[in-house]
Amino acid sequence: MSIQQPIAGQQTAVTEETQAYIKRVLQLIEKSEVTKEDAEWITKETVEGFRENVNPGFLEYRKTVTQGGQFAAVEWSDNGSCFKDVNGKEYIDCLGGFGIYNVGHRNPKVVKAVEDQLKRQALHSQDLLDPLRAMLAKILERITPGDLKYSFFTNSGTESVEAALKLVKMYSDRTTIIATTRAFHGKTLGALSATAKGMFRKPFLPLIAGFKHLPFGDIEAMRSTFRSAAAVGEDIAAVLLEPVQGEGGIILPPPDYLRQVRELCDEYGALLVFDEVQTGMGRTGRMFASELYGVVPDILCLAKAFGGGVMPAGAVVAKEKVFKSFFPNPFMHTTTFGGNPLACAAAIATIDVLLEEKLPERAAEIGLYFLEELRKASMGHEDKVMEIRGIGLMIGIEFHQDEVGYEVSKGMFDEGVLVAGTLINSKTIRIEPPLTISKDDVDRVVSTFRQVLSRTNSLV
């Protein structure tokens, strides 16, 4: 058998200049402190790299939050509830990486667990049994509500939703899945089919068939859809919900809504899937938001804060009756990096911190204080602020116009507080700081919000 020879000139030449560039970047990574000259070079290279090699659209987006439009904010280091840009300016993080820093930035216990595991083994062989995956799955069975038992590990929230959708499809021959308006479940094709915002969906139509979107919180619409679907022989396979809608604008469900959905699923033999990618791991004042409402789903999706803000990590936890579809052939759904030793070490340490330091309880307590103080700060500005709502440390500030929200976000950023809008409801900015945020930092955020709001013009 002959071996095909490479075509002359086909191999990309790596120049000495490129190798020198790589060395310089590695040397910067190694540094604990950077000089003014380093900071200027890093900023220039970052802006140029985004424009020419990542996506120039991000530069346009960053103009709304970067002082003077100079793209000066290049993040470099973090700790606790704050991070610093490459020039040393510190920001209180009330975005939290869209909810990943529940135990704080670079929590020392999580970092230590990952470093300790890294010294022994970074990734698993894929063939032998890896111990931390088994141990983490056992821990999840013990801390999740009800009879959730088996876990499949992923790298992100959208992957968790994809795995959940496959479990739904293998559970029965039903094909119709109910999601809701203003929902956000991810951007891979299956998860995107459940996501609600048309801007994300239209370029990729047709998506996965079988999804119906109903108004979130409307139990009568849900009941009517179940009844009609059964009447025409298209029984509902599952309902996929966020217990509290995050990207939809921090939307809380009406009282008893989730329990009534659970009852409908039981009545018609459908599965209930909770997407707790953003609400899980203590964010809402309990370890899982489903506990707040006394409802146990058949499938629970986790990610974001699951890796402690140190490793990308996610999980799908399901009841045995659902998960057993994967028993005969465990290779029906797999992922190379999901459940790797570093991610599992991070997740185990994260759960330990949440429990030992009682961070869900702290989120409930300080979140209530935060919510009340923000509402006080907004008094007299009803022409700008429509509503401030939330639960735990998951708070949304909704404005009458998008432009006011953008100006407030930018103003707070200039004063050293990072907030951001939500992906589905652009009039709402989120407050999702680490659950470890101090009361002093909360007071500083509220004070900054009050000052910025006072100097922001109303467009009403």
C-alpha positions in Angstrom: 0.0 0.0 0.0 1.5 3.3 -1.0 1.5 6.3 1.3 0.3 9.5 -0.3 3.0 12.1 -0.4 2.2 15.7 0.6 1.8 18.1 -2.3 4.7 20.5 -2.6 4.0 23.8 -0.9 0.9 22.4 0.9 2.3 22.6 4.4 1.9 25.9 6.1 5.3 27.4 6.9 5.6 28.4 10.5 8.0 31.4 10.7 10.5 32.3 13.4 8.3 35.4 13.9 5.3 33.2 14.7 7.3 31.0 17.1 8.6 34.2 18.8 5.1 35.5 19.2 4.0 32.2 20.8 6.9 32.4 23.3 6.0 36.0 24.2 2.4 35.0 24.9 3.5 32.1 27.1 5.8 34.4 29.0 2.9 36.8 29.7 0.8 33.9 31.0 3.6 33.0 33.3 3.8 36.5 34.8 1.9 37.4 38.0 2.2 41.1 37.3 2.4 42.9 34.0 4.2 46.2 33.2 2.5 49.3 31.6 4.2 48.3 28.3 2.9 44.8 28.6 -0.6 46.1 29.2 -0.4 48.3 26.1 0.8 45.4 24.0 -1.8 43.0 25.3 -4.6 45.6 24.6 -3.4 46.2 21.1 -3.0 42.5 20.3 -6.4 41.7 21.8 -8.3 44.3 19.8 -6.5 43.4 16.6 -7.0 39.7 17.2 -10.7 40.1 17.7 -11.0 42.3 14.6 -9.0 40.0 12.3 -9.2 36.5 13.8 -12.1 36.1 16.3 -15.1 38.2 15.3 -15.1 42.0 14.8 -18.8 42.1 15.9 -17.6 41.7 19.5 -15.8 45.0 19.2 -19.0 46.8 18.2 -20.8 45.1 21.1 -18.1 46.1 23.6 -18.5 49.8 22.6 -21.6 49.9 24.7 -19.7 49.2 27.9 -16.1 50.3 27.3 -15.2 53.8 28.4 -14.7 56.2 25.5 -15.0 53.4 22.9 -11.3 52.8 23.2 -11.6 49.1 23.9 -9.5 49.6 27.1 -11.2 46.9 29.1 -9.2 43.7 28.5 -9.7 41.4 31.5 -6.7 39.8 33.0 -7.1 38.5 36.6 -9.8 37.8 39.1 -10.4 36.9 42.7 -13.4 36.7 45.1 -16.3 38.9 43.8 -14.1 41.0 41.5 -11.9 41.0 38.5 -9.3 43.4 37.1 -8.5 44.5 33.6 -5.0 44.5 32.2 -4.4 48.1 33.4 -5.3 47.1 37.0 -8.8 48.6 37.3 -11.0 46.5 39.5 -14.6 45.8 38.9 -17.3 44.2 41.1 -18.7 41.4 39.0 -22.5 41.4 39.0 -22.6 39.5 35.7 -20.8 36.5 37.1 -19.9 35.1 33.7 -23.7 34.7 33.1 -23.9 32.8 36.4 -20.8 30.6 36.6 -19.1 32.2 39.6 -21.4 31.0 42.4 -18.5 30.2 44.7 -16.6 33.2 43.7 -13.7 33.8 41.3 -10.9 31.3 41.6 -12.3 29.9 44.9 -9.2 28.5 46.6 -10.8 25.1 47.5 -11.9 24.5 43.9 -8.5 25.6 42.4 -6.7 23.3 44.9 -8.9 20.3 43.9 -8.1 20.9 40.2 -4.4 21.5 40.8 -4.2 18.3 43.0 -5.9 16.3 40.3 -3.7 17.8 37.6 -0.6 16.7 39.3 -1.9 13.1 39.1 -3.9 12.9 35.8 -5.5 15.5 33.7 -7.8 13.6 31.3 -9.0 10.0 31.4 -8.1 7.2 29.0 -11.7 6.8 27.8 -11.6 3.1 28.3 -11.0 2.3 32.0 -13.4 3.3 34.7 -12.6 6.8 36.0 -13.3 7.1 39.8 -14.2 10.8 40.1 -17.1 10.4 37.6 -18.5 7.6 39.8 -18.1 9.6 43.0 -19.6 12.8 41.6 -22.6 10.9 40.3 -23.1 9.4 43.7 -22.9 12.8 45.3 -25.5 14.2 42.8 -27.9 11.4 43.6 -27.7 12.4 47.3 -28.1 16.2 46.9 -30.7 16.4 44.1 -34.4 16.3 44.9 -36.6 13.2 44.8 -35.5 10.0 43.1 -33.1 11.5 40.5 -30.4 9.0 40.3 -28.2 8.6 37.2 -25.9 11.3 35.8 -24.4 12.0 32.4 -21.6 14.6 32.4 -21.2 17.4 29.8 -19.0 20.4 29.2 -21.8 23.1 28.9 -25.4 23.9 29.3 -26.5 23.4 25.8 -24.8 20.0 25.8 -26.8 19.1 29.0 -30.0 20.1 27.2 -29.0 18.1 24.1 -28.5 15.0 26.3 -31.8 15.6 28.0 -33.6 15.8 24.7 -32.1 12.4 23.6 -33.2 10.8 26.8 -36.7 12.2 26.1 -36.7 10.7 22.6 -35.5 7.3 23.8 -38.0 7.1 26.6 -41.0 6.7 24.3 -42.1 7.0 20.7 -43.7 10.4 21.3 -42.2 13.3 19.4 -43.8 16.5 20.6 -41.9 18.6 23.2 -43.3 21.7 24.8 -41.1 24.7 25.5 -42.1 28.2 26.4 -41.8 31.8 25.0 -38.8 33.8 26.3 -37.0 30.5 27.0 -33.3 30.1 26.5 -31.9 26.6 26.4 -28.7 27.0 24.3 -27.7 27.4 20.7 -26.8 23.9 19.4 -29.5 22.7 17.0 -31.6 20.7 19.4 -31.4 23.2 22.3 -32.0 26.0 19.8 -35.2 24.3 18.7 -36.4 24.8 22.3 -35.0 28.4 22.6 -37.5 31.1 21.9 -35.8 34.1 20.4 -36.4 34.4 16.7 -33.2 36.2 16.0 -31.2 33.2 17.1 -33.5 30.7 15.3 -34.3 32.2 11.9 -30.9 31.8 10.1 -30.9 28.0 11.0 -34.5 27.1 10.1 -35.8 24.5 9.7 -34.8 23.3 13.2 -35.6 20.0 14.9 -39.3 19.2 14.4 -41.8 18.6 17.1 -41.4 21.6 19.4 -44.3 23.8 20.5 -43.8 27.1 22.3 -46.4 28.2 24.9 -46.5 31.3 27.1 -44.4 30.8 30.2 -46.7 30.8 33.2 -49.9 30.1 31.4 -51.2 26.9 32.8 -54.4 27.0 30.9 -52.6 27.1 27.6 -50.5 24.2 28.8 -53.6 22.2 29.8 -55.3 22.9 26.5 -52.3 21.9 24.5 -52.0 18.6 26.4 -55.7 17.9 25.8 -55.6 18.7 22.1 -52.4 16.8 21.5 -53.9 13.7 23.1 -57.1 14.1 21.1 -55.2 14.0 17.7 -52.8 11.2 18.6 -49.7 13.4 19.1 -49.3 13.0 22.8 -46.7 15.2 24.5 -43.4 13.6 25.1 -42.0 16.2 27.5 -42.2 19.7 28.9 -38.9 21.6 29.0 -38.8 24.5 31.4 -36.5 26.8 33.3 -38.0 27.1 36.8 -37.0 30.8 36.7 -36.3 32.2 33.2 -32.9 33.7 33.1 -32.2 35.0 29.6 -35.9 35.8 29.3 -35.4 38.6 31.8 -35.4 36.9 35.3 -39.0 35.8 35.0 -40.4 34.0 38.1 -43.2 31.5 37.6 -46.7 32.2 38.9 -47.5 30.5 42.2 -48.2 26.8 41.8 -47.5 26.9 38.0 -44.6 24.4 38.2 -46.6 22.0 40.4 -49.5 22.1 38.0 -47.2 21.4 35.1 -45.9 18.4 37.0 -49.4 17.2 37.6 -50.2 17.5 33.9 -47.1 15.6 32.9 -48.1 12.8 35.3 -51.7 12.7 34.1 -50.7 12.4 30.4 -47.5 10.3 30.8 -45.1 13.0 29.7 -41.7 13.8 31.1 -40.8 17.0 32.9 -37.4 18.4 32.2 -36.0 21.3 34.3 -33.2 23.4 32.7 -31.4 24.6 35.9 -28.2 25.5 34.0 -28.5 29.1 35.4 -30.8 28.5 38.5 -28.9 25.5 39.9 -26.0 25.3 42.4 -27.5 27.7 45.0 -28.3 30.7 42.8 -31.9 31.1 43.9 -31.5 30.5 47.6 -31.8 26.7 47.5 -29.3 24.3 45.9 -31.8 23.8 43.1 -34.7 26.1 42.2 -37.0 23.1 41.8 -36.7 22.7 45.6 -38.2 26.2 46.1 -41.4 25.1 44.3 -41.6 21.6 45.7 -41.4 19.9 42.3 -39.2 17.0 41.2 -38.5 16.8 37.5 -37.7 13.6 35.6 -34.6 15.1 34.2 -32.5 17.9 35.6 -29.9 19.9 33.5 -26.9 21.6 35.2 -23.9 23.5 34.0 -22.5 27.1 34.4 -21.6 27.2 38.1 -21.3 23.4 38.3 -17.6 23.7 37.6 -17.0 26.3 40.2 -16.0 29.0 37.8 -12.7 27.0 37.2 -13.6 24.2 34.8 -16.3 23.9 32.1 -18.6 21.3 33.4 -22.3 20.3 33.2 -24.5 17.3 34.1 -27.8 15.7 33.3 -29.4 13.9 36.3 -32.4 11.7 35.6 -34.7 9.2 37.2 -33.8 5.5 36.6 -37.0 4.9 34.5 -35.7 7.6 32.1 -32.0 7.0 32.1 -32.2 3.2 31.7 -32.6 3.7 27.9 -28.8 4.3 27.9 -28.1 1.0 29.8 -28.0 -1.5 26.9 -25.6 0.7 24.9 -23.8 3.4 26.9 -22.2 4.7 23.7 -25.6 5.9 22.4 -24.6 9.3 23.7 -21.0 10.2 24.7 -18.6 13.1 24.9 -14.8 13.0 24.8 -14.3 15.6 27.6 -17.5 15.4 29.6 -16.9 14.1 33.1 -13.1 14.4 32.8 -11.1 14.2 36.1 -10.4 17.9 36.3 -14.0 18.9 35.8 -15.2 16.3 38.3 -12.7 17.5 40.8 -13.9 21.0 40.4 -17.6 20.0 40.7 -17.0 18.0 43.8 -15.1 20.8 45.4 -17.8 23.3 44.4 -20.6 21.3 46.0 -18.4 21.0 49.1 -18.0 24.8 49.3 -21.7 25.4 48.7 -22.7 23.1 51.5 -20.0 23.9 54.0 -20.3 27.6 53.7 -24.1 27.5 53.3 -24.0 29.6 50.2 -27.5 28.8 49.0 -28.9 30.1 52.3 -26.6 33.2 52.0 -27.9 33.8 48.5 -31.4 33.9 49.9 -30.5 36.3 52.7 -28.3 38.8 50.9 -30.3 38.5 47.7 -33.4 39.8 49.6 -31.4 42.7 51.0 -30.0 43.4 47.5 -33.4 43.4 45.9 -34.9 45.7 48.5 -32.0 48.2 48.3 -32.2 48.3 44.5 -35.9 49.0 44.6 -35.3 51.8 47.1 -32.6 53.3 44.8 -35.0 53.3 41.9 -37.7 55.3 43.7 -38.4 58.5 41.8 -37.2 57.0 38.6 -40.3 55.2 37.6 -40.1 56.8 34.2 -36.9 54.8 33.5 -37.3 51.6 35.6 -40.3 49.4 34.9 -39.7 46.7 37.5 -37.0 45.1 39.7 -37.6 41.5 40.4 -35.8 38.3 41.3 -35.1 35.5 43.8 -31.9 34.8 45.7 -29.0 36.4 43.8 -30.8 36.2 40.5 -32.1 39.7 40.0 -33.4 41.6 36.9 -33.8 45.3 36.4 -36.2 46.0 33.6 -36.3 49.4 31.9 -38.9 51.0 29.7 -36.5 51.2 26.8 -33.5 49.2 25.7 -31.5 52.4 25.3 -31.9 53.4 29.0 -30.7 49.9 30.0 -27.6 50.3 27.8 -26.8 53.7 29.3 -27.2 52.4 32.8 -25.0 49.3 32.1 -22.3 51.5 30.5 -22.4 54.0 33.3 -22.1 51.3 36.0 -19.2 49.7 34.0 -17.4 53.1 33.9 -17.7 53.2 37.7 -16.3 49.7 38.2 -19.5 47.5 38.3 -20.1 44.9 35.6 -23.7 44.2 34.7 -25.2 43.1 31.3 -28.4 42.5 29.5 -30.2 39.2 29.1 -30.2 37.5 25.7 -34.0 37.2 25.2 -35.3 40.4 26.9 -32.9 43.2 26.0 -34.7 45.7 28.2 -33.6 43.8 31.3 -30.1 43.8 32.9 -29.2 41.1 35.2 -27.6 41.1 38.7 -25.9 37.7 39.2 -22.9 38.2 41.4 -21.0 35.4 43.2 -22.9 34.1 46.2 -19.9 35.1 48.2 -20.4 38.9 47.5 -19.9 41.0 50.6 -22.6 43.3 52.0 -20.1 46.2 51.5 -19.9 45.4 47.8 -23.7 45.1 47.5 -23.9 48.6 49.1 -21.4 49.9 46.6 -23.3 48.4 43.6 -26.6 49.9 44.9 -24.9 53.3 45.4 -23.4 53.2 41.9 -26.8 52.2 40.4 -28.5 55.2 42.2 -25.9 57.6 40.9 -25.9 56.4 37.4 -29.7 56.2 37.3 -29.9 59.9 38.5 -27.8 61.1 35.6 -29.4 58.9 32.9 -32.0 60.7 30.8 -35.4 59.2 30.4 -36.7 58.4 26.9 -40.3 58.1 28.0 
